[in-house]
Amino acid sequence: MTYKTEEIEMIKMLILFSGIGAFEKALDNIGEPYELINYCEIDKYASKAYSLIHNVDESKNLRDVCSIDTNKLPRDIDLITYGFPCQDISLAGMQKGFYDKDGGLTRSGLFFTALHIIEETKPKIAIAENVKALTSKRFTKEFKTVLECLNIAGYQNYWAVLNSKDYGVPQNRERVFIISIRNDIDHGFMFPEKQELKLRLLDMLEKDVDEKYFLSDKTIDFFKANEKKQKEKGNGFRFNVTDGKGIANTITTHAGNRMDDNFI
């Protein structure tokens, strides 16, 4: 990604919906120094993983994004990242959008909580990441709301749907990225050019794997039969098998609980 602005010696970052810290790992990979003001992750296991991966104390975790006191946050933040929940937008979810049938905010509606924090702290740049479905016709209203709210808050927005397979990762995973640059420092933004993929999934797997992690022949036969059945029904989500020599479909974390999980 390219962006022109004044030099920042040390990026001051506030991370919302951190998960295990993908944005931070990206900065580590390119050798870009940053100061972590706080991260925010409500899941205790993800928080523990985050603290170990990034070598920070869990006291840095603000936990519930809805309980953040913006008056206690600094006003010189360079970057806020907020991969707000996708469960109510994703094709694999209930697709409720930002509001439920009673008018209450859904989990994906936590976008507005992130927006409030951005409005209060006025970071130089804010980066959102979410599923491709946010840009679909079904969620035209929600996506328009996101862009308009950020624009009203004082930001110029640049967005694109990027696929991980085009940037060095052998996985077919499309996500929309929204780069919001504060109007007073905006000089334009360009997303990176696609890269030639030089890795296979097989290159990233462990060589020696305990037998307990392998599916039995009976289980595989069951999944294959179900795949055929779902294909005949015209369903999009089906069991997929790969030998790892190509690009993987999106890898889930459901540990084989559903028919649409993918196995290697």
C-alpha positions as CSV (number, residue, x, y, z in Angstrom):
1,M,0.0,0.0,0.0
2,T,1.3,3.5,-0.7
3,Y,0.4,6.7,1.1
4,K,2.0,10.1,1.2
5,T,2.0,12.1,4.4
6,E,4.5,13.5,6.9
7,E,7.1,11.1,8.3
8,I,5.9,9.2,11.4
9,E,8.9,7.8,13.4
10,M,6.7,5.6,15.6
11,I,3.1,4.7,14.7
12,K,0.8,5.1,17.7
13,M,-1.8,2.4,17.3
14,L,-5.2,1.6,18.9
15,I,-6.5,-1.8,17.9
16,L,-10.2,-2.6,18.1
17,F,-11.6,-6.2,17.7
18,S,-8.0,-7.3,17.7
19,G,-8.3,-11.0,17.4
20,I,-4.7,-12.2,17.6
21,G,-3.3,-9.1,15.9
22,A,-3.1,-9.5,12.1
23,F,-2.5,-5.8,11.5
24,E,0.3,-5.7,14.0
25,K,1.9,-8.8,12.5
26,A,1.8,-7.1,9.1
27,L,3.8,-4.2,10.5
28,D,6.3,-6.5,12.2
29,N,6.8,-8.3,8.8
30,I,7.7,-5.1,7.0
31,G,9.8,-3.8,9.9
32,E,7.6,-0.8,10.6
33,P,8.0,0.4,14.2
34,Y,4.8,1.1,16.2
35,E,3.7,1.8,19.8
36,L,0.7,-0.1,20.9
37,I,-1.5,2.2,23.0
38,N,-4.1,-0.5,23.7
39,Y,-5.8,-3.5,22.1
40,C,-9.4,-4.5,22.5
41,E,-10.5,-8.1,22.5
42,I,-13.4,-9.6,24.5
43,D,-12.5,-13.2,23.9
44,K,-10.2,-14.3,26.7
45,Y,-8.5,-17.0,24.6
46,A,-7.8,-14.6,21.7
47,S,-6.5,-12.0,24.3
48,K,-4.1,-14.6,25.8
49,A,-2.9,-15.5,22.3
50,Y,-2.4,-11.9,21.4
51,S,-0.3,-11.1,24.5
52,L,2.0,-14.1,23.8
53,I,2.3,-13.4,20.0
54,H,3.1,-9.7,20.4
55,N,4.8,-9.9,23.8
56,V,2.6,-7.5,25.6
57,D,0.9,-7.6,29.0
58,E,-2.8,-8.3,28.9
59,S,-3.4,-5.2,31.0
60,K,-3.2,-3.5,27.6
61,N,-6.5,-5.1,26.6
62,L,-9.5,-2.8,27.0
63,R,-11.8,-5.9,26.7
64,D,-15.3,-4.9,25.7
65,V,-15.3,-2.3,23.0
66,C,-18.6,-0.9,24.3
67,S,-17.1,0.0,27.6
68,I,-14.2,2.0,26.4
69,D,-14.0,5.5,28.0
70,T,-12.9,7.7,25.1
71,N,-12.0,10.5,27.5
72,K,-9.1,8.3,28.7
73,L,-7.7,7.7,25.2
74,P,-4.9,10.0,23.8
75,R,-5.7,12.5,21.0
76,D,-2.5,11.9,19.0
77,I,-3.3,8.4,17.7
78,D,-1.9,7.7,14.2
79,L,-3.8,4.5,13.4
80,I,-6.9,2.7,14.5
81,T,-7.7,-0.6,13.0
82,Y,-11.2,-2.2,13.5
83,G,-12.1,-5.4,11.9
84,F,-15.7,-5.2,13.3
85,P,-17.7,-8.5,13.6
86,C,-18.9,-10.0,10.3
87,Q,-21.4,-12.5,11.7
88,D,-24.4,-10.6,10.6
89,I,-23.1,-9.8,7.2
90,S,-21.3,-13.0,6.2
91,L,-22.9,-15.4,3.7
92,A,-22.4,-18.1,6.4
93,G,-24.4,-16.1,9.0
94,M,-28.0,-14.9,9.4
95,Q,-27.3,-11.7,7.3
96,K,-29.3,-9.4,9.7
97,G,-27.2,-6.4,8.8
98,F,-26.5,-3.8,11.5
99,Y,-29.9,-4.0,13.2
100,D,-32.1,-7.0,14.3
101,K,-35.8,-7.2,13.9
102,D,-36.4,-5.3,17.1
103,G,-34.2,-2.4,16.0
104,G,-31.3,-3.3,18.3
105,L,-27.7,-3.4,17.1
106,T,-26.4,-6.7,15.9
107,R,-22.8,-7.8,16.4
108,S,-21.9,-6.3,13.1
109,G,-23.6,-3.1,14.3
110,L,-20.6,-2.7,16.5
111,F,-19.3,-0.7,13.6
112,F,-21.0,2.3,15.2
113,T,-19.1,1.8,18.4
114,A,-15.9,1.9,16.5
115,L,-17.1,4.9,14.6
116,H,-17.7,6.7,17.9
117,I,-14.2,6.0,19.0
118,I,-12.8,7.3,15.7
119,E,-15.0,10.5,16.0
120,E,-13.7,11.2,19.5
121,T,-10.0,10.5,19.0
122,K,-9.6,11.6,15.4
123,P,-6.7,9.3,14.4
124,K,-4.8,10.2,11.2
125,I,-5.8,6.9,9.6
126,A,-8.4,4.2,10.3
127,I,-8.5,0.8,8.6
128,A,-11.5,-1.5,8.6
129,E,-11.6,-5.0,7.3
130,N,-14.6,-7.2,6.7
131,V,-16.2,-9.9,4.5
132,K,-16.7,-9.2,0.8
133,A,-20.5,-9.5,1.3
134,L,-20.5,-6.0,2.9
135,T,-20.0,-4.7,-0.6
136,S,-22.8,-6.8,-2.1
137,K,-26.2,-5.6,-3.3
138,R,-27.9,-7.1,-0.2
139,F,-25.9,-4.8,2.0
140,T,-25.8,-1.7,-0.2
141,K,-27.5,0.4,2.6
142,E,-25.0,-0.8,5.3
143,F,-21.9,-0.2,3.1
144,K,-23.2,3.2,2.1
145,T,-23.8,4.0,5.8
146,V,-20.2,3.0,6.7
147,L,-18.7,5.3,4.0
148,E,-21.0,8.2,4.6
149,C,-20.5,8.1,8.4
150,L,-16.7,8.1,8.0
151,N,-16.9,10.9,5.5
152,I,-19.0,13.0,7.9
153,A,-16.5,12.2,10.6
154,G,-13.9,14.0,8.5
155,Y,-12.3,11.2,6.5
156,Q,-11.6,10.4,2.8
157,N,-12.3,6.7,2.1
158,Y,-10.5,4.3,-0.2
159,W,-11.8,0.8,-0.4
160,A,-11.2,-2.4,-2.4
161,V,-11.9,-6.2,-2.1
162,L,-8.6,-8.0,-1.9
163,N,-7.9,-11.7,-2.1
164,S,-5.1,-13.2,0.0
165,K,-4.1,-15.5,-2.9
166,D,-3.0,-12.3,-4.8
167,Y,-0.7,-11.3,-2.0
168,G,1.5,-14.3,-1.2
169,V,-0.9,-16.5,0.7
170,P,-2.2,-19.7,-1.0
171,Q,-5.7,-19.3,0.3
172,N,-8.8,-18.0,-1.5
173,R,-10.0,-15.5,1.0
174,E,-11.7,-12.2,-0.2
175,R,-12.0,-9.3,2.2
176,V,-13.0,-5.7,1.8
177,F,-10.5,-3.1,3.2
178,I,-11.5,0.5,3.9
179,I,-8.7,2.9,4.3
180,S,-9.9,6.2,5.9
181,I,-7.5,9.1,5.9
182,R,-8.3,12.3,7.8
183,N,-9.1,15.1,5.4
184,D,-6.4,17.5,6.6
185,I,-3.6,15.1,5.8
186,D,-5.1,13.2,2.8
187,H,-3.0,13.1,-0.3
188,G,-4.5,10.1,-2.0
189,F,-4.0,6.3,-1.6
190,M,-3.4,3.4,-3.9
191,F,-3.8,-0.3,-3.0
192,P,-0.9,-2.5,-3.9
193,E,-0.5,-4.3,-7.1
194,K,-1.2,-8.1,-7.2
195,Q,1.8,-10.4,-6.7
196,E,2.6,-13.6,-8.4
197,L,1.8,-16.5,-6.0
198,K,4.9,-18.6,-5.3
199,L,3.7,-20.7,-2.4
200,R,1.4,-23.7,-2.3
201,L,-0.7,-24.7,0.7
202,L,1.6,-27.7,1.0
203,D,4.6,-25.4,1.6
204,M,3.0,-24.1,4.7
205,L,1.9,-27.3,6.4
206,E,3.8,-29.3,9.0
207,K,5.6,-32.3,7.6
208,D,5.1,-34.7,10.6
209,V,1.5,-34.7,11.9
210,D,0.1,-37.0,14.6
211,E,-2.3,-39.6,13.4
212,K,-5.0,-38.3,15.8
213,Y,-5.4,-35.2,13.5
214,F,-6.3,-37.4,10.4
215,L,-9.9,-38.1,9.5
216,S,-10.9,-41.8,9.3
217,D,-11.8,-43.3,5.9
218,K,-15.3,-43.7,7.2
219,T,-15.6,-40.0,8.0
220,I,-14.1,-39.0,4.6
221,D,-16.6,-41.3,2.8
222,F,-19.4,-39.7,4.7
223,F,-18.3,-36.2,3.8
224,K,-17.9,-37.1,0.1
225,A,-21.4,-38.6,0.0
226,N,-22.7,-35.4,1.6
227,E,-20.8,-33.3,-0.9
228,K,-22.5,-35.1,-3.7
229,K,-25.9,-34.7,-2.1
230,Q,-25.4,-31.0,-1.5
231,K,-24.2,-30.5,-5.1
232,E,-27.3,-32.2,-6.4
233,K,-29.4,-29.8,-4.3
234,G,-27.5,-26.8,-5.7
235,N,-26.1,-25.7,-2.3
236,G,-23.0,-23.6,-2.4
237,F,-21.4,-24.7,0.9
238,R,-20.0,-28.2,0.5
239,F,-17.2,-30.3,1.9
240,N,-14.0,-29.9,-0.1
241,V,-10.9,-32.0,-0.1
242,T,-7.4,-30.7,-1.2
243,D,-4.0,-32.4,-1.4
244,G,-2.4,-29.1,-0.6
245,K,-0.7,-28.7,-4.0
246,G,-2.8,-25.7,-5.0
247,I,-4.7,-22.9,-3.3
248,A,-6.9,-23.6,-0.3
249,N,-10.5,-22.4,0.1
250,T,-11.0,-20.3,3.2
251,I,-9.9,-22.3,6.2
252,T,-12.4,-22.2,9.1
253,T,-11.9,-22.8,12.8
254,H,-14.9,-25.0,13.4
255,A,-12.8,-28.1,13.7
256,G,-15.0,-30.2,11.4
257,N,-18.3,-29.3,13.1
258,R,-20.1,-28.5,9.9
259,M,-20.4,-29.8,6.3
260,D,-19.0,-26.6,4.9
261,D,-15.7,-26.9,6.7
262,N,-12.7,-27.7,4.6
263,F,-10.1,-30.4,5.3
264,I,-6.6,-31.0,4.2
